[in-house]
Amino acid sequence: MSANGATLVANNIHKAFGDHEVLKGVSLSVQRGEVVTLIGASGSGKSTFLRCLNLLEMPQQGELAIGAHRFAFGKGPRAPKDAQLAQLRENVGMVFQHFNLFPHMSVLANVTEGPRQVKGMARTEADALGRDLLAKVGLADKADAFPSRLSGGQKQRVAIARALAMKPEVMLFDEPTSALDPELVGEVLSVIRNLAAEGMTMVLVTHEMTFAADVSTRVGFMNGGIMAEIGTPEETIRQPRSERLKAFLSRFHETH
Amino acid sequence: MYVWEFAALKPYWGLIGQGLLVTLFYTVTTVVAGLLIGLVVGILRTTAPRWVSVPLRLYIEVFRCTPLLVQLVWMYYALPVLIGVDMSPAMACFVALSLYAGSFYAEIFRGGIEAVDTGQWEAGRAIGMRRGKIFRRIVLPQATQVMIPSFINQTIMQLKNTSLVSVVAVGDLLYQGSVITATSYKPLEVYTIVAVLYFVVLFPLTLVADQIETRMGAHR
């Protein structure tokens, strides 16, 4: 595993909720600096797979390696300890569909919470880092505001800054623009685009096909709990092989 | 027309003051103890396995579904016999009032904790925070905000409920009132003063509660 020098290797990930098998052996290997987008119908398992990559969902079978963090799942291996999970997540940032900002903290405190509480960074240093990151996502003037005062797009940009504050090796985005009003989608996508340009390793789940085609090094199509097709955007989105992917993409062109 | 004679109570002011202090003492101590019980029980009810949470549920329901007066009397007369320990009236009252308050506070805590969106837990986990830290820094502060109005209500009830300790001859405000009545033969004046004193202590508390509620509303 990971012999090819990949930053992230997920191998044969299985996950079921009760009797419902959501992931039926999904594998993905991501090189440093790659941007991999996962597309697929709702219920195809793409969000669940993404959540398995920072172990917010615990796979029942398979292996995961991100940087130096290695996990094996199943009946044999022991369940990872709380501390191991926390260490993995320090290195894997995640941005949620519904932002999940801490509403009782200022924007700056949201961003500095991780560095201060998890890494034990001093306040002045964390504040400086936080202000830098807020400037980077275009929200330098909102540092002292509370999340309730922000628009959806601003909230999501704060959430991105919060994840970046941990200096993760990999960033995961779970439908980061799905909860946004259409006119606010662009500002969030442009922040993600800048991250891609800086060489951040990212895995995204999104329904923004044009964006996916534009920013991704590879696009994976998930269907029925498996990675049905994966390749360059050119291959997956412009020249889909399977009928299912063709049907999925054509539905998209109709509605968008 | 009844002629009020509050002046007749002059010799008893000291006693009334003493009674008020006992009432306040019982309120403060049993609220603090009740909050501690409630916090622990409330947290365990949301996180602990069934063999812990089911007995806790039983505790809560027993204390919520029996009258406090019955609990006080039972603690004083029955419990000492059962466990073979002498319990002073003061101790019995403290135990009963604390457990009673704890059962209500526990439900308030549980409700508040469960009202916090699971996305908050996930956001904390996603930046590498551990369970305990997420609970203390992310979930509990938000839960507390939701709980404050219920807390204040319950605390007001608790102060009023302390009047029941007079039944087992603990010298609270109401008990002193009845003692004074027996010697002064002025029940109207005495019990009016007692009522006014309860009101004077509690009414400002409700104002504070209102203010906190409005302020919190403005935050959302």
Interface residues (C-beta under 8 A of the other chain):
Chain A: N54 L56 D82 A83 L85 A86 Q87 R89 E90 V92 G93 M94 F96 H98 N100 L101 F102 P103 H104 E113 G114 Q117 V118 F146 S148 A159 R162 A163 A165 M166
Chain B: D117 G119 Q120 E122 A123 R125 A126 I127 G128 M129 R130 R131 K133 R137 I138 P141 Q142 Q145 H219 R220
